[in-house]
Structure formats: C-alpha cells, structure tokens
Amino acid sequence: MAKESIAKENPVIDALRKLKEEEAELLLKLKPVQEAIGALEKIVDKTTKKVKPASGSKDGTGENQGAEENALESVTDAQ
C-alpha cells in the first residue's frame, strides 16, 4: 500500500505516465505516415527501374537518383 500512495503522489511518475501516453498517441499517428512513405518509395523504385533501361545514359540516371535521395532526405528531415 505504501508504494501505491507514493506512486500517486510522485510528480515524476505522473509525468512519465503522461509522456508514455503521448508517445503511444504519436506512434499511432506516425504509422500511417510511415506506410505512405513506404508506398511512395515503392512507386519511385518502380519508376526508376523503368527509366534506367530506357535512358541508356549514365548522367540521366545519376540525376534521378540524386533527386530521389534529396526528396527522401527532405521527408525524413520533416519528421
């Protein structure tokens, strides 16, 4: 019983509990965003695979990869 009363009165434990609840809410919001990013990455992968054989030049594919990496970095930084 002493532990229960200490846990209810301790502001650190209360703050920890609130932070864990916020973390759970954020993870629920983050999951759809991660799924969308994964789907978009698959689309980009498919289009780059189609573009590579058709282009035939090394410079063109390098530019596509650089743009793709920059786009992915900006999405990652935004999170």
Summary of the structure (lengths in Angstrom):
residues: 79
radius of gyration: 23.0
end to end distance: 43.0
largest distance: 74.8
contacts: 154
relative contact order: 0.07
helix: 94%
strand: 0%
